[in-house]
Amino acid sequence: MHPIRLATRGSAQAMTQTEAVARRLADHDIDTELVVVDTHGDRTQADDVPLHTIGGQGVFTKEIQVAVLDGRADVAVHSAKDLPTETDPRLTIAAFTERRDPRDALIGRSLANLGAGAIVATGSVRRRAQLGRARPDLEFAELRGNIHTRLERIPDQGSIVMAMAALEVLGLTDRVAETLDPAEFVPAVGQGCVALECLAAERRIVDALQRVDDPDTRRAVEIERAFLGELGSGCSLPVGAHVDDDRLTTFLAAETGRYAVSDVIVLTGDHAADLELARSAARDAADAVAGA
């Protein structure tokens, strides 16, 4: 049997995540090899080009999906938070690996230790909206580049914001000044999780990937993605959703970030019903923001 070819971005985080997937598959006696793919998001790393202006969700995933669709690879390995909710119908998410820490983190100074007017660097409109709501006095700067580049660009007397999962992958959690409470600083949909996508018709690949699928993570991320999907896969507004056990916490802000709504939905445990609760919550949030 030929090795399963795993398509991945070439960043240190993506490569390390994919190597972890390869090890998990090896535990099931499944051989793999890596196929490195250059993505639009990786090619456009200039600090003066905000991520949401070059396509937002999908800029780190499309070329990896194409590698599977045109036969250069068998599996697209994604950070689930980068993966749009609408995709080519020939593809399926065969596995969500066990979730890492989904929280955001401040590196530099903690929130309480940031002085009035301190600069926080982040390329995420969601993070800016949430931090701006908690601390309206803060100033924000754009932040792009790989993780090590970002760590070199902490503003003087300020902070940068990163996903804890990315820091965990690279063994850099010692740099964290503060982890942010996901109840207030609601994470991006799918944050901390790796999604494995393949051709739905390739049953050998689907069956192999399902061996590393984590049911609890799948349930949580599918509910979060239902919230995002109802808003539209191209939604560029500041948005977050996070499932923790039996609760879905949601966040949506207006484009300016000045008006935001957040809600906590108690889930039923029935997956189909919970998906509809997430979609209903998205419709309510969108109506509230549109009417603000």
C-alpha positions in Angstrom: 0.0 0.0 0.0 1.4 3.4 -0.9 2.0 6.0 1.9 -0.8 8.5 2.5 0.4 11.9 1.2 -0.3 14.7 3.7 -0.4 18.2 2.2 0.7 21.0 4.5 1.9 24.5 4.6 5.6 24.9 5.1 5.5 27.0 8.3 7.1 25.6 11.4 3.7 25.3 13.1 2.0 23.6 10.1 4.9 21.2 9.6 5.0 20.3 13.3 1.2 19.7 13.4 1.4 17.5 10.3 4.3 15.5 11.7 2.1 14.9 14.8 -0.7 13.7 12.5 1.8 11.4 10.8 2.8 9.9 14.2 -0.8 9.3 15.2 -1.4 7.5 11.9 1.8 5.5 12.4 0.4 4.3 15.7 -2.2 2.6 13.5 0.5 1.2 11.1 -0.4 3.7 8.4 2.6 5.1 6.5 2.7 8.7 5.4 4.8 11.3 3.5 4.6 15.1 3.6 3.8 17.3 0.6 4.7 20.9 1.3 2.4 23.5 -0.4 2.9 27.2 -0.7 -0.3 29.2 0.1 -1.5 32.7 -0.8 -1.5 33.6 2.9 2.2 32.5 3.3 3.2 34.5 0.2 1.6 37.7 1.5 3.3 38.2 4.8 4.0 42.0 4.6 2.9 43.8 7.8 1.1 46.4 5.9 -1.3 43.9 4.3 -4.0 42.9 6.9 -5.0 39.3 6.6 -8.7 40.0 6.3 -8.0 42.2 3.2 -6.4 39.4 1.2 -9.2 36.9 1.6 -9.5 36.1 5.3 -10.6 32.5 5.8 -9.3 30.3 3.0 -6.0 32.1 2.3 -4.1 29.3 4.1 -6.2 26.4 2.8 -7.2 26.7 -0.8 -3.9 25.6 -2.4 -3.7 22.7 0.0 -7.2 21.6 -1.0 -6.2 21.9 -4.7 -3.2 19.6 -4.1 -5.8 16.9 -3.0 -8.2 17.7 -5.8 -5.5 17.4 -8.5 -4.0 14.3 -7.1 -0.7 15.6 -5.8 -1.7 14.7 -2.2 -4.3 12.5 -0.5 -5.0 14.6 2.6 -5.1 18.3 3.3 -3.9 19.1 6.8 -5.4 22.4 8.1 -5.6 24.4 11.3 -9.4 24.2 11.6 -9.8 27.9 12.3 -8.4 28.7 8.8 -10.9 26.3 7.0 -14.0 28.0 5.5 -17.4 26.4 6.2 -18.2 26.0 2.5 -15.8 24.0 0.4 -15.6 21.8 -2.7 -18.3 19.1 -2.5 -15.8 16.5 -3.5 -14.0 17.0 -0.2 -14.9 15.8 3.3 -13.4 16.4 6.7 -12.6 12.9 7.7 -11.0 13.7 11.0 -10.7 16.4 13.7 -7.7 15.6 15.9 -7.9 16.1 19.6 -8.1 19.8 20.4 -5.2 21.6 22.1 -5.7 24.7 24.3 -8.2 26.9 22.4 -7.5 30.1 24.2 -5.8 33.3 23.1 -2.8 34.5 24.9 -1.0 37.8 25.5 2.8 37.8 25.1 4.6 40.8 26.5 2.4 42.3 29.2 -0.7 41.0 30.8 -3.9 42.9 30.3 -3.8 44.5 33.8 -0.2 45.5 33.2 -0.8 47.3 29.9 -0.7 51.0 30.5 -3.2 53.4 29.1 -2.7 53.8 25.4 -0.4 50.7 25.2 -0.1 49.0 21.8 -1.3 45.5 21.2 -0.3 44.0 17.9 -2.6 41.5 16.2 -3.9 40.9 12.7 -7.2 39.5 13.9 -10.3 41.8 13.8 -11.9 39.5 16.4 -9.1 39.9 18.9 -9.1 43.7 18.4 -12.8 43.9 19.0 -12.7 41.8 22.1 -9.6 43.5 23.6 -11.0 46.9 22.7 -14.2 46.2 24.5 -12.3 45.2 27.6 -9.8 48.0 27.3 -11.1 50.9 25.2 -7.9 52.8 25.8 -5.7 50.4 24.0 -4.1 51.1 20.6 -3.7 48.3 17.9 -1.1 47.6 15.3 -1.0 45.1 12.5 0.9 41.9 13.0 1.8 39.3 10.3 4.6 36.8 9.7 5.4 33.4 11.1 5.3 32.7 14.8 9.0 33.4 15.5 8.8 36.7 13.5 5.8 37.8 15.5 7.6 37.0 18.8 10.3 39.5 17.7 7.8 42.3 17.2 6.3 42.8 20.6 5.6 46.5 20.9 7.6 48.4 23.6 5.6 48.3 26.8 2.9 46.4 24.9 1.8 42.9 23.8 1.0 40.7 20.9 -1.8 38.2 20.8 -1.4 34.6 19.7 -3.3 31.3 19.9 -2.1 29.1 22.8 -2.3 26.1 20.6 0.3 27.5 18.2 2.6 28.1 21.1 2.0 24.6 22.4 2.9 23.1 19.1 6.3 24.8 19.1 7.0 24.5 22.8 6.8 28.3 23.4 4.2 28.5 26.2 6.9 29.9 28.5 6.5 33.2 26.6 2.9 33.7 27.7 2.1 36.7 30.0 -1.6 35.8 30.3 -4.1 33.4 28.9 -7.4 35.0 28.1 -10.7 33.7 29.5 -12.6 32.2 26.6 -15.9 33.2 28.2 -15.0 36.9 27.5 -12.4 36.5 24.8 -14.2 34.0 22.7 -11.8 32.0 20.5 -12.0 31.7 16.7 -14.1 28.8 15.4 -12.1 25.6 15.5 -9.1 27.2 17.3 -6.7 24.6 18.7 -7.8 21.8 16.4 -6.4 20.2 13.2 -8.8 19.2 10.4 -7.9 16.4 8.0 -9.7 16.8 4.6 -9.7 14.3 1.8 -11.7 13.2 -1.2 -15.0 11.7 0.0 -14.9 9.0 -2.7 -11.5 7.7 -1.5 -12.8 5.3 1.1 -9.3 3.9 1.9 -8.2 7.4 2.9 -11.4 8.3 4.8 -11.2 5.0 6.8 -7.6 5.6 7.7 -8.2 9.2 8.9 -11.2 8.2 10.9 -8.9 6.2 13.2 -7.5 9.5 14.5 -10.8 11.4 14.6 -11.6 12.7 18.2 -15.4 12.5 18.7 -15.5 15.2 21.4 -13.5 17.6 19.3 -15.6 16.8 16.2 -18.8 17.5 18.1 -17.6 20.9 19.5 -16.0 22.1 16.2 -19.0 21.1 14.1 -21.3 23.2 16.4 -18.9 26.1 16.2 -18.7 25.8 12.4 -22.6 25.7 12.2 -22.6 29.2 13.9 -20.0 30.5 11.4 -21.6 28.9 8.5 -25.0 30.5 9.1 -23.2 33.9 9.0 -21.7 33.0 5.6 -18.3 31.3 5.0 -17.0 34.7 3.6 -17.9 36.5 6.8 -15.1 39.0 7.6 -16.7 40.5 10.7 -15.1 39.9 14.1 -16.6 36.5 15.0 -15.9 33.8 17.6 -17.6 30.7 18.9 -16.5 28.1 21.4 -18.0 25.0 22.8 -17.1 23.9 26.3 -18.9 20.8 27.4 -22.6 21.7 27.3 -22.3 25.4 26.5 -21.7 27.3 23.3 -20.4 30.9 23.8 -20.7 33.2 20.7 -19.3 36.6 19.8 -20.1 38.8 16.8 -19.1 42.5 16.4 -19.9 45.1 13.8 -17.1 45.9 11.3 -15.9 48.8 13.4 -15.8 46.5 16.5 -17.6 49.2 18.5 -20.8 47.2 18.8 -20.7 43.6 19.8 -23.0 40.9 21.0 -22.1 37.8 23.0 -24.3 35.0 24.1 -24.1 31.6 26.0 -26.3 28.8 24.7 -27.0 25.7 26.7 -26.7 22.7 24.5 -29.0 19.7 24.6 -26.7 16.9 23.8 -28.6 16.0 20.7 -26.2 16.9 17.9 -28.7 17.8 15.2 -30.6 20.0 17.7 -27.4 21.7 18.9 -26.4 22.5 15.3 -29.7 24.2 14.8 -29.3 26.1 18.1 -25.9 27.4 16.8 -27.5 28.5 13.5 -30.3 30.2 15.3 -27.8 32.0 17.6 -26.0 33.2 14.5 -29.2 34.6 12.9 -30.0 36.4 16.2 -26.4 37.8 16.5 -26.4 39.0 12.9 -29.8 40.7 13.3 -28.6 42.5 16.5 -25.4 43.7 14.8 -27.1 44.8 11.7 -29.7 46.8 13.7 -27.0 48.5 15.8 
